[in-house]
């Protein structure tokens, strides 16, 4: 394996998708910096990735919901990364979010506010440098609000809009912004759910797709990990509202 000399900053390292993405980059010869709330859990992931890849892996503590420390965190990095991938997410419980303001707040802030604020700070540093790649993991749930998960979906819709606007603004600067929509993924977060095999990806599949899309300078700006999601979501978005209201989705 050849070392690239490049560095990945992975936000949300203890998730299944985060772990798979970090490993994909490490196996490709990148140095990796992992972040998460629990240092002990992050260090276990780092040790495993070091053993498998031989790449340098460093860990940093970060609570994405503590907006007062975001700039301090970025300033404290040993170096500005070449690529940042934010996989932070919280599916939450829709029924609970409808009744408990605190739970709805956590879902919304975890999926939108925290990631957007952090990536916004990093975007300014990347723009000043004139290079960099920002990858945000959004969701097909944000493509159209559905009764079964509209709190989560609304937050992801906001995050997608943020990434789209950031991409538009930074296009002339040399900074690339990529939106990834994995669709269903077989993870701990979806354990126990009945998932359609054709639409369901594995974490390693998502990690490899992120690496391929982010580091291909001529690649697409918005990707569905499994391309079948493109026509599926086109159909869902095209359903007239009077009909859509009668559907149980």
C-alpha positions in Angstrom: 0.0 0.0 0.0 1.4 3.4 -1.0 1.0 6.3 1.4 -0.7 9.3 -0.1 0.4 11.9 2.5 -3.2 13.1 2.7 -5.4 13.3 5.8 -9.0 12.4 6.3 -11.0 13.9 9.2 -13.9 11.6 10.0 -16.7 13.0 12.1 -18.7 10.3 13.8 -16.1 7.5 14.0 -18.0 5.0 16.2 -20.9 4.6 13.8 -20.9 1.6 11.4 -20.7 3.8 8.4 -18.0 6.0 10.0 -15.9 2.9 10.8 -16.2 1.5 7.3 -15.3 4.9 5.7 -12.3 5.4 7.9 -11.0 2.0 7.1 -11.6 2.5 3.3 -9.4 5.7 3.4 -6.8 4.1 5.6 -6.5 1.1 3.3 -6.0 3.5 0.4 -3.0 5.0 2.2 -4.5 8.0 3.9 -3.7 9.2 7.4 -6.9 9.3 9.4 -8.2 11.4 12.2 -11.2 10.1 14.1 -13.7 12.1 16.2 -16.4 11.1 18.6 -17.8 11.8 22.0 -16.2 8.9 23.9 -12.4 8.8 23.7 -12.2 5.1 24.8 -14.6 4.0 22.0 -12.8 6.0 19.4 -9.4 4.6 20.4 -10.7 1.1 20.0 -11.7 1.9 16.5 -8.4 3.6 15.8 -6.4 0.6 17.1 -8.4 -1.8 14.8 -7.8 0.5 11.8 -4.1 0.8 12.5 -3.7 -2.9 12.7 -5.6 -3.6 9.5 -4.1 -0.8 7.4 -0.8 0.2 8.8 -1.9 3.9 8.4 -1.5 6.6 11.0 -4.7 7.1 12.9 -5.2 9.8 15.5 -8.2 10.4 17.7 -10.0 13.6 18.9 -12.9 14.1 21.2 -15.8 16.1 19.8 -19.4 16.6 20.8 -21.2 17.7 17.7 -23.9 19.3 19.8 -21.5 21.6 21.7 -21.4 24.5 19.2 -19.4 26.6 21.6 -16.3 24.3 21.1 -16.5 23.8 17.3 -14.0 26.6 16.4 -11.7 25.5 19.3 -11.8 22.0 18.0 -10.9 23.0 14.4 -8.1 25.3 15.7 -6.7 22.5 17.8 -6.3 20.0 14.9 -2.6 19.2 14.2 -3.2 20.1 10.5 -6.1 21.0 8.3 -7.3 17.8 6.7 -7.5 17.3 2.9 -11.0 15.8 3.2 -13.6 15.9 5.9 -16.4 13.3 6.0 -19.3 13.9 8.4 -21.4 10.7 9.0 -23.1 11.9 12.2 -26.7 11.0 12.4 -29.5 10.1 14.8 -32.6 8.3 13.5 -34.5 8.8 16.7 -38.1 7.7 17.3 -40.7 9.5 15.3 -43.6 8.8 17.8 -41.5 9.9 20.7 -40.3 13.0 18.8 -43.9 14.0 18.2 -44.6 14.1 22.0 -41.2 14.9 23.5 -39.6 18.2 22.6 -36.3 17.2 24.0 -36.1 14.1 21.8 -37.1 16.0 18.7 -34.5 18.7 19.5 -31.7 16.1 19.7 -32.7 14.5 16.4 -32.9 17.8 14.6 -29.6 19.2 16.1 -27.7 16.0 15.5 -28.7 15.6 11.9 -28.6 19.2 10.9 -27.4 21.9 13.2 -24.2 20.3 14.6 -22.9 18.9 11.3 -23.8 22.1 9.4 -22.0 24.4 11.9 -18.9 22.3 12.0 -18.7 21.9 8.2 -19.3 25.6 7.8 -16.2 26.4 9.9 -14.1 23.9 8.1 -15.4 25.3 4.7 -14.0 28.7 5.6 -10.5 27.2 6.3 -10.6 25.2 3.1 -11.7 28.2 1.1 -8.8 30.2 2.5 -6.4 27.5 1.5 -8.0 27.0 -1.9 -8.3 23.2 -1.7 -10.3 20.6 0.2 -13.2 18.2 0.0 -16.3 18.2 2.2 -18.6 15.2 2.4 -21.9 15.2 4.2 -24.0 12.1 4.7 -27.6 13.1 4.2 -30.5 10.7 3.5 -33.2 9.8 1.1 -35.6 10.6 3.9 -34.9 14.3 3.2 -36.1 14.1 -0.4 -39.7 14.2 0.7 -41.4 14.4 4.1 -43.1 11.2 5.1 -45.4 10.7 8.1 -43.3 7.8 9.4 -40.1 9.8 10.0 -40.6 13.5 9.2 -38.6 14.8 12.1 -35.5 13.0 11.0 -36.4 13.6 7.3 -36.8 17.4 7.9 -33.4 17.6 9.6 -31.8 15.7 6.7 -33.6 17.9 4.2 -32.1 20.9 5.9 -28.6 19.4 5.8 -29.0 18.6 2.1 -30.0 22.2 1.4 -27.0 23.4 3.4 -24.6 21.2 1.5 -26.2 22.4 -1.8 -25.8 26.0 -0.9 -22.2 25.5 0.4 -21.3 23.7 -2.9 -22.7 26.6 -4.9 -20.8 29.2 -3.0 -17.5 27.3 -2.8 -17.5 26.2 -6.5 -15.1 29.0 -7.6 -12.7 28.4 -4.7 -11.4 25.0 -5.5 -13.3 23.4 -2.6 -15.5 20.4 -3.5 -18.7 19.6 -1.6 -20.3 16.1 -2.0 -23.7 15.0 -0.7 -24.1 11.3 -0.1 -27.5 9.6 0.4 -26.9 6.0 1.4 -30.5 4.9 1.5 -31.1 1.9 3.7 -27.9 0.6 5.4 -27.6 -2.6 7.5 -26.3 -1.0 10.7 -26.9 -1.1 14.4 -29.2 1.9 13.9 -31.5 -0.1 11.6 -31.2 -3.4 13.5 -34.6 -5.1 13.8 -36.1 -3.2 10.8 -37.3 -5.1 7.7 -35.1 -3.7 4.9 -35.6 -4.4 1.2 -32.4 -6.2 0.0 -32.3 -4.4 -3.4 -32.3 -1.0 -1.7 -30.1 -1.9 1.3 -26.3 -1.3 1.3 -23.7 -2.7 3.7 -21.5 -0.3 5.6 -18.3 -1.2 3.6 -20.2 -0.6 0.4 -21.1 2.9 1.7 -17.5 3.6 2.8 -16.0 2.6 -0.5 -18.6 4.7 -2.4 -17.7 7.7 -0.3 -14.0 7.3 -1.0 -14.7 6.8 -4.8 -17.0 9.8 -5.1 -15.1 12.2 -2.9 -11.7 11.7 -4.4 -12.8 11.7 -8.0 -12.5 15.4 -8.9 -14.8 14.8 -11.9 -17.3 12.8 -9.9 -20.9 13.6 -9.1 -21.8 16.2 -6.5 -24.8 14.2 -5.2 -24.7 10.4 -5.0 -27.1 7.7 -4.0 -24.9 4.8 -2.9 -27.2 2.4 -4.8 -28.3 4.0 -8.0 -31.7 2.4 -8.0 -32.6 5.1 -5.4 -32.5 7.8 -8.2 -35.6 6.5 -10.0 -37.3 5.5 -6.8 -37.0 9.0 -5.3 -37.9 10.6 -8.6 -41.2 8.7 -8.5 -41.8 9.5 -4.9 -41.1 13.2 -5.4 -43.4 13.3 -8.5 -46.5 11.9 -6.7 -49.1 14.7 -6.5 -49.8 15.9 -2.9 -53.5 14.9 -2.8 -52.4 11.3 -3.6 -49.3 11.4 -1.4 -51.4 12.4 1.6 -53.3 9.1 1.4 -50.3 6.9 1.3 -48.8 5.2 4.3 -45.1 5.9 3.9 
